[in-house]
Amino acid sequence: MAHEPVTLMREYLLGLQQRITSAISEIDGKSFLSDAWEKAPGEPLQGSGVTQILEGGEVFERAGCGFSHVSGPKLPPSATQHRPELAGAPFEALGVSLVFHPRNPYVPTVHMNVRMITARPVHGGEPVSWFGGGMDLTPYYGFEEDAVHFHRTCAQALAPFGADKYPRFKAWCDDYFCLRHRGEQRGIGGIFYDDFAELGFEGGFAMTRAVGDAFLHAYVPIVQRRVGTPYGERERQFQLYRRGRYVEFNLVWDRGTHFGLQSGGRTESILLSMPPLVRWAYDERPRPGTPEHRLLTEFLVRRDWL
């Protein structure tokens, strides 16, 4: 099924992964471990990828950035709920996905993903390609300037593709990264889009590149601003507690996780987003007036940050 759009996307994604991991490694001082993998013959999915992982760093307790390029005989249900005409179609999926969990609780966790799926209709016709992606920020202690910077960078990346894109994708992100079983936002949001084909391949590819290229501009200045902030056991325990919400979202609601597991993807790579340490506590609630309470009431709510 290989064709030009797949080749272009693959080349871009491999370069993006390397640029991001090189920049993060320079900040941390520790190198990423690069784990190239290939699906064994006979597995539901075929293909390969490169998982890059940094654990136990000075700045990042765990930072994972994975590239994958897989194909399968039949799209899983999570990929066809909005495209029923492609149910059962053979497909290729390419993407880069990352989650960085910093050590300092004042540095936020970040997620970014850009991907493309191409499928060939069962009853013939030209391959159909669509894009997805975005980035979102999950702070443990809220800072207005960080939230504004992150959202402004996202808005600037999308501006060339229409004035409607940032407001739409910001609202989509707020809707998506919500722990509906708790009625709670995962973080301060960002942008998110899925099943995106309205600009055609050229426009969708250009927009997805703009999102991927904006990631370091959105996140690195925040890391540099907060990484030296002193913290103690109280902040660390709150960070671990809030990481529990991250785990809940990824396992219960995340479509990317469901897609990977339903289609027979590589489990170790799919779950690289998990934090290394986490805790849960029964009905724990921050006291009013504390920075921890302010996170919940002023930052983990849907707001216009621009």
Stockholm file with secondary structure:
# STOCKHOLM 1.0

chainA/1-306         MAHEPVTLMREYLLGLQQRITSAISEIDGKSFLSDAWEKAPGEPLQGSGVTQILEGGEVFERAGCGFSHVSGPKLPPSATQHRPELAGAPFEALGVSLVFHPRNPYVPTVHMNVRMITARPVHGGEPVSWFGGGMDLTPYYGFEEDAVHFHRTCAQALAPFGADKYPRFKAWCDDYFCLRHRGEQRGIGGIFYDDFAELGFEGGFAMTRAVGDAFLHAYVPIVQRRVGTPYGERERQFQLYRRGRYVEFNLVWDRGTHFGLQSGGRTESILLSMPPLVRWAYDERPRPGTPEHRLLTEFLVRRDWL
#=GR chainA/1-306 SS CCCHHHHHHHHHHHHHHHHHHHHHHHHHSSCCEEEEEECCTTSSSEEEEEEEEEESCSSEEEEEEEEEEEEESSCCHHHHTTCGGGTTCCEEEEEEEEEEEESSTTSCEEEEEEEEEEECCTTCCSCEEEEEEEEEEECSSCCHHHHHHHHHHHHHHHGGGCTTHHHHHHHHHHHHSEETTTTEESSSEEEEEEEECTTHHHHHHHHHHHHHHHHHHHHHHHHHHHTTCCCCHHHHHHHHHHHHHHHHHHHHTCHHHHHHHHTTCCHHHHGGGSCSSCCCCTTCCCCTTSHHHHIIIIISSCCCCC
#=GC SS_cons         CCCHHHHHHHHHHHHHHHHHHHHHHHHHSSCCEEEEEECCTTSSSEEEEEEEEEESCSSEEEEEEEEEEEEESSCCHHHHTTCGGGTTCCEEEEEEEEEEEESSTTSCEEEEEEEEEEECCTTCCSCEEEEEEEEEEECSSCCHHHHHHHHHHHHHHHGGGCTTHHHHHHHHHHHHSEETTTTEESSSEEEEEEEECTTHHHHHHHHHHHHHHHHHHHHHHHHHHHTTCCCCHHHHHHHHHHHHHHHHHHHHTCHHHHHHHHTTCCHHHHGGGSCSSCCCCTTCCCCTTSHHHHIIIIISSCCCCC
//
